[in-house]
Amino acid sequence: MTASEIRTEAWLAAAEYFIAINDWPAAEAALRRELLLDSTDARAYTLLARALKYQKRKDEAGRAFFQAAKLEPENPDYLYNLALFHQENGELAAAEKIYLELINKYPAYADALANLGRLYQDSNQPGKALLYYHKDLALRPNDPDSHFNLAFMYLLTGDYSRGWKEYEWRFKRTAVDRTYPHSFTQPRWQGENFAGKTLLVHGEQGFGDNLQFLRYLPPAKRRGGRLLFEIPRQLCKLLQNHPGIDQLLIFDHQQAYPKAFDYYIPLMSLARVFQTDDAGPPPPEPLIKAPGALCRAWRVRLTGKAGFKVGLVWGGHPVPDPARSCPALELAPLLELDDIDFYGLQTGPPAEEARELKQFSSFRGNLGPEWHSFADTAAVIANLDLVITIDTATAHLAGAMGKAVWTMLPFAPDWRWGLEQEKSPWYPSMCLFRQSEPGNWQAPLAQIKTRLNASAVKNLKTRPEPQTKL
């Protein structure tokens, strides 16, 4: 090995060390020194692209990924890296072209098949997404992520019988420790009669998921004895005395579970037990009822001049889907309508955007920061005529209460909302308003504004109020 080659390897080793400790500027410096010695090193360009990417220098990272693929065009990994870079930055046409070229040369490149399937999923092309997910699964029949991808598309397209079966693979995914922290010695419930015994149903994933699948608890209860339901603390007050639940348990990583139960099942797995065909989910019965005392307290607060009251939610947590959030100021066309009082129902960091809406006299303020739990949310919703929201837990809560709710969806929606329908298959009181192109909320908001006129208001005001708890 020559002295130059020794120095080259030394700089590469230094760069890999800095990458391992996430010191991206130091890694970049080492790699640029290495490339001064050998400007044809595709591996170094790939590492440089990674260092630039994590420094949010997108254009420079793209050029480095491109250079690596140019130097070694027959190396499929470099082509894959370039395609993935384009995909992560929303440059789907460029990514698609490279993936197709790569798969044509290397048809067994499973990661490329899976990511091309995801690209088509994000492009609202379900047929192509299913095609490439199936090709990926044929190469990796025991890969949990491959099965989970397929589950998403089956459920999105209404193929529930196959979708729920594939959805069970979620417990074998790499991120299972984050999404499923449970370990039980009791057998998992398969739907058999458990008369005289106790079944533990535990919640999973987000607040909205728990509210959405609550409908399966009463039929589970009818198959046996005692039913325990474990949920996050924020939902406990809301669901006290809810039919089908004998005892609520608060989810707590440090809390010891009661040993006196005979079976367990994750909440979302109840769908597979009770929904064995593609007829669609059962309605949310019984409806969730807001606590009566809280309803009365909030009724005093919601004393707007117009009489017709609309709640607004514009932002959600960026995980799992940042595309579902709508900047608050894009709701301005709605706030210009006459004879309507608008109330923010926004919590979390997006609540800060409420200040941008204060310029509109119809905006009566954001109530979300005052809430202690979902019982408060439900009490406010019970006093409104309509909720307009993005895909978030508030949409599920309003739907589960039977409240009129208009849900705005991104171009590539979550599986639970289907592809084209205007009515939700999960909530009879919910209407869906979809983006016609990625990132553009103007079309769904224009539809909402058209419907939110005097005639729509008159019809909505005749809707009966959901009952509340005493």
Long-range contacts (C-beta under 8 A, 24 or more apart in sequence): 4-37, 4-38, 7-37, 8-34, 8-37, 8-38, 8-41, 11-37, 12-41, 12-43, 12-44, 12-47, 15-44, 15-47, 15-51, 16-47, 19-47, 19-50, 19-51, 22-54, 24-51, 24-52, 24-54, 24-55, 25-51, 25-55, 27-51, 28-52, 28-55, 40-71, 41-71, 42-67, 42-68, 42-69, 42-71, 42-72, 42-75, 42-78, 43-68, 45-71, 46-78, 46-81, 49-81, 49-85, 53-85, 58-89, 61-85, 62-86, 62-89, 76-102, 76-105, 76-106, 76-109, 76-112, 80-109, 80-111, 80-112, 83-112, 83-115, 84-115, 87-115, 87-118, 87-119, 90-438, 92-119, 92-122, 92-123, 95-119, 108-139, 110-136, 110-139, 110-140, 110-143, 110-146, 113-139, 114-145, 114-146, 114-149, 117-149, 117-153, 118-149, 121-149, 121-152, 121-153, 121-156, 121-412, 122-412, 122-438, 123-412, 124-411, 124-412, 124-419, 126-153, 126-156, 126-157, 126-419, 129-153, 130-157, 144-169, 144-170, 144-172, 144-173, 144-174, 145-173, 145-174, 148-173, 151-415, 152-415, 153-415, 155-415, 155-416, 156-413, 156-415, 156-418, 156-419, 157-418, 157-419, 158-278, 158-280, 158-418, 158-425, 159-278, 160-271, 160-275, 160-277, 160-278, 160-279, 160-280, 160-281, 161-275, 161-276, 161-277, 161-278, 163-415, 164-269, 164-271, 164-272, 164-275, 165-272, 167-268, 167-271, 167-272, 168-269, 168-272, 171-266, 179-204, 179-205, 180-204, 180-266, 181-253, 182-264, 182-266, 184-257, 184-264, 186-261, 186-262, 186-263, 186-264, 187-262, 187-263, 187-264, 188-263, 188-264, 188-265, 189-263, 189-264, 189-265, 189-273, 190-273, 191-223, 191-273, 191-274, 192-223, 193-223, 193-224, 194-223, 194-224, 194-225, 194-262, 194-263, 195-224, 195-225, 196-224, 196-225, 197-224, 197-225, 197-226, 197-262, 197-263, 198-225, 198-226, 198-227, 198-228, 198-260, 198-261, 198-262, 198-263, 199-224, 199-225, 199-226, 199-227, 199-228, 199-261, 199-262, 199-263, 199-264, 199-265, 200-228, 200-230, 200-249, 200-257, 200-261, 200-263, 200-264, 200-265, 201-227, 201-228, 201-229, 201-230, 201-264, 201-265, 201-266, 201-267, 201-270, 202-229, 202-230, 202-231, 202-249, 202-251, 202-264, 202-265, 202-266, 202-267, 203-229, 203-230, 203-231, 203-232, 203-235, 203-251, 203-267, 204-266, 204-267, 204-268, 205-268, 206-393, 207-232, 207-234, 207-235, 207-374, 207-393, 207-396, 208-392, 208-393, 208-395, 208-396, 208-397, 209-267, 209-268, 210-235, 210-267, 211-235, 211-288, 211-393, 211-396, 211-397, 211-400, 212-396, 212-400, 212-416, 212-426, 213-267, 213-268, 213-270, 213-271, 214-239, 214-242, 214-267, 214-284, 214-288, 214-400, 215-281, 215-282, 215-283, 215-284, 215-285, 215-400, 216-267, 216-270, 216-271, 216-273, 216-274, 216-282, 217-242, 217-243, 217-244, 217-245, 217-270, 218-243, 218-244, 218-285, 218-286, 219-274, 219-282, 220-244, 220-265, 220-270, 220-273, 220-274, 221-245, 221-246, 228-258, 228-261, 229-267, 230-257, 233-373, 234-373, 234-374, 235-373, 235-374, 236-373, 237-291, 237-373, 237-374, 237-375, 238-288, 238-290, 238-291, 238-373, 238-374, 238-375, 238-377, 238-378, 239-288, 241-469, 242-286, 242-288, 243-286, 280-425, 281-425, 281-426, 283-427, 283-428, 284-399, 284-400, 284-402, 284-426, 284-427, 287-400, 287-401, 287-402, 287-466, 287-467, 288-378, 288-397, 288-400, 288-401, 288-466, 289-378, 289-401, 289-466, 289-467, 289-468, 289-469, 290-375, 290-378, 290-379, 290-381, 290-382, 290-401, 290-466, 290-468, 290-469, 291-375, 291-378, 291-379, 291-468, 291-469, 292-468, 292-469, 292-470, 294-375, 294-376, 294-378, 294-379, 295-379, 295-382, 295-383, 295-468, 297-379, 298-376, 298-379, 298-380, 298-382, 298-383, 299-383, 301-367, 302-341, 302-343, 302-364, 302-380, 302-383, 302-384, 304-341, 304-364, 305-341, 306-338, 306-339, 306-340, 306-341, 306-362, 307-339, 307-341, 307-461, 308-339, 308-340, 308-341, 308-385, 308-386, 308-457, 308-460, 308-461, 309-340, 309-341, 309-343, 309-383, 309-384, 309-385, 309-386, 310-334, 310-340, 310-341, 310-342, 310-343, 310-384, 310-385, 310-386, 310-387, 310-388, 310-452, 311-342, 311-343, 311-344, 311-345, 311-380, 311-381, 311-384, 311-386, 311-387, 311-388, 311-389, 311-394, 311-398, 312-342, 312-343, 312-344, 312-345, 312-346, 312-387, 312-388, 312-389, 313-344, 313-345, 313-346, 313-387, 313-388, 313-389, 313-390, 313-392, 313-394, 313-395, 314-346, 314-350, 314-353, 314-390, 315-346, 315-348, 315-349, 315-350, 315-351, 315-353, 315-390, 315-392, 316-348, 316-350, 316-390, 316-391, 316-392, 317-348, 321-391, 321-410, 321-414, 323-410, 323-411, 323-412, 323-438, 323-439, 324-390, 324-391, 324-392, 324-409, 324-410, 324-414, 325-350, 325-390, 326-390, 326-408, 326-441, 327-353, 327-441, 328-353, 328-354, 328-356, 328-357, 329-353, 329-356, 329-357, 330-441, 330-442, 330-445, 331-357, 331-388, 331-445, 332-357, 332-360, 333-445, 333-446, 333-449, 334-388, 334-445, 334-448, 334-449, 334-452, 335-360, 335-362, 335-363, 336-360, 336-362, 337-362, 337-449, 337-452, 337-453, 339-454, 339-457, 340-452, 340-457, 343-367, 343-380, 343-384, 344-368, 345-377, 345-380, 345-381, 345-387, 345-389, 345-394, 347-371, 379-468, 382-465, 382-466, 382-468, 385-457, 385-460, 385-461, 385-463, 386-452, 386-460, 388-448, 391-417, 395-430, 396-427, 398-429, 398-430, 399-424, 399-426, 399-427, 399-429, 399-430, 400-427, 401-466, 402-428, 402-429, 402-466, 403-429, 403-466, 404-429, 404-460, 404-463, 405-429, 405-430, 405-431, 406-430, 406-431, 406-432, 406-433, 406-448, 406-451, 407-431, 407-432, 407-433, 408-433, 408-434, 408-435, 408-441, 408-444, 408-445, 408-448, 409-433, 409-434, 409-435, 409-444, 410-435, 410-438, 410-439, 411-435, 411-436, 411-437, 411-438, 411-439, 411-440, 412-438
